[in-house]
Amino acid sequence: MPEASLSNTDLPRFSSSGVVSMVSRAVLVGVFLYAGVVKIINPAEFAGSIATFEILPEGWSNFAALFLPPFEILAALLLLVRSGVSIGSLSLMGLSGIFLIALVSAVLRGLPVDCGCFGSSGPSSPSKIWLAVCRDVLLLGMSLFVYSFNCRER
């Protein structure tokens, strides 16, 4: 009876970039699903957090609080579907960029903002805001990597 052997061509190939992309997708899905659900549960609280940034005209905070959480959830879910990875990662890149600009703007203006990223926690200290800035830079980078990797794989 002949022995069966596996060659390198019989095994699935995983590149380090592919693994990083998959891990990044999983992290992005988890973070944005969680953040979206927490915000969608209490939109009034989230609207208050948005208002602390003093960026939007009065009254627009409510609209943003109703629009952003479902958008975060939808963009995160798109990363779970092969055909939705590009638009999902591009959407999360945009959201992360907007959040990053808002946070840096608040720090530079010395505002005691409530980040509201994962629910309201009251005004944050400058060190907590800088931590949120670092987190947003990381999420932005992960979204960019997923988008770039997905475009190369097509």
C-alpha positions in Angstrom: 0.0 0.0 0.0 1.6 3.3 -1.0 2.2 5.9 1.7 0.4 9.2 1.3 2.5 12.3 1.8 1.8 15.9 1.8 3.7 18.3 -0.2 4.0 22.1 0.3 1.5 22.6 -2.5 -1.2 20.5 -0.6 -1.2 22.8 2.4 -3.0 26.1 2.7 -0.7 29.0 2.4 -0.8 31.7 5.0 1.3 34.8 4.6 2.3 36.9 7.6 0.4 39.8 6.0 -2.7 37.6 5.6 -2.5 36.7 9.3 -2.0 40.3 10.3 -5.0 41.3 8.1 -7.2 38.6 9.6 -6.2 39.6 13.2 -6.7 43.3 12.3 -10.2 42.6 10.9 -11.1 40.6 14.0 -9.9 43.4 16.3 -11.7 46.1 14.3 -15.0 44.1 14.2 -14.8 43.6 18.0 -14.0 47.2 18.8 -16.5 48.8 16.5 -19.3 46.4 17.2 -18.9 46.9 20.9 -18.6 50.7 20.6 -21.6 50.9 18.4 -23.8 48.7 20.6 -22.8 50.6 23.7 -23.7 54.0 22.0 -26.9 52.8 20.4 -28.3 51.7 23.8 -28.1 55.3 25.2 -28.1 57.8 22.3 -28.9 60.7 24.6 -25.8 60.0 26.6 -23.7 59.7 23.4 -25.2 63.0 22.1 -24.0 64.7 25.4 -20.5 63.3 24.8 -20.5 64.6 21.2 -21.6 68.1 22.4 -18.6 68.3 24.8 -16.3 68.5 21.7 -18.0 71.8 20.6 -17.5 71.0 16.9 -21.0 70.5 15.6 -23.7 73.2 15.6 -26.2 73.0 18.4 -28.7 70.2 17.7 -26.5 68.3 15.3 -25.1 66.2 18.2 -28.4 64.4 18.4 -28.3 63.5 14.7 -24.7 62.3 15.0 -25.6 60.2 18.1 -28.4 58.5 16.1 -26.3 58.0 12.9 -22.8 57.1 14.0 -23.5 53.9 16.1 -25.5 52.0 13.4 -22.8 53.1 10.9 -20.0 51.7 13.1 -21.9 48.5 13.5 -22.6 48.1 9.8 -19.0 49.0 8.8 -17.7 46.4 11.3 -20.1 43.7 10.0 -18.9 44.4 6.5 -15.5 43.2 7.5 -17.0 39.7 8.1 -18.0 39.4 4.4 -15.3 39.0 1.8 -17.1 41.3 -0.6 -17.5 44.0 2.1 -14.0 44.2 3.4 -13.0 47.2 1.2 -15.9 49.4 1.9 -16.0 48.3 5.6 -12.3 49.1 6.2 -12.6 52.3 4.2 -15.6 53.3 6.3 -13.7 52.5 9.6 -10.7 54.4 8.3 -12.9 57.5 7.8 -14.5 57.1 11.2 -11.2 56.6 13.0 -9.8 59.7 11.2 -12.8 61.8 12.2 -12.6 60.6 15.8 -8.9 61.3 15.8 -9.3 64.8 14.5 -12.0 65.5 17.1 -9.9 64.3 20.0 -6.8 66.2 19.0 -8.9 69.3 18.4 -10.4 69.0 21.9 -7.0 68.5 23.5 -5.5 71.5 21.7 -8.4 73.7 22.7 -8.1 72.5 26.3 -11.7 71.1 26.4 -12.7 68.7 29.2 -14.4 66.3 26.8 -16.1 63.0 27.4 -14.7 60.8 24.7 -17.9 58.7 24.6 -16.0 56.0 22.6 -17.4 53.2 24.7 -20.1 54.9 26.6 -20.1 58.0 28.8 -17.6 58.2 31.6 -17.7 62.0 32.2 -14.9 64.4 31.3 -11.7 62.7 30.6 -8.3 63.8 31.8 -5.7 64.9 29.2 -3.8 61.6 29.7 -7.0 59.6 29.0 -7.7 61.7 25.9 -4.1 61.1 24.6 -4.6 57.3 25.2 -7.8 57.5 23.1 -5.7 59.4 20.4 -3.2 56.5 20.4 -6.0 54.0 20.2 -7.5 55.8 17.2 -4.2 56.0 15.5 -3.9 52.2 15.9 -7.4 51.6 14.6 -6.8 53.9 11.7 -3.6 52.1 10.9 -5.3 48.7 11.1 -8.1 49.9 8.9 -5.6 51.2 6.3 -3.7 47.9 6.4 -6.8 45.8 6.0 -7.9 48.0 3.1 -4.5 47.9 1.4 -4.1 44.1 1.9 -7.6 43.5 0.5 -6.9 45.6 -2.6 -3.7 43.7 -3.3 -5.5 40.3 -2.9 -8.0 41.1 -5.6 
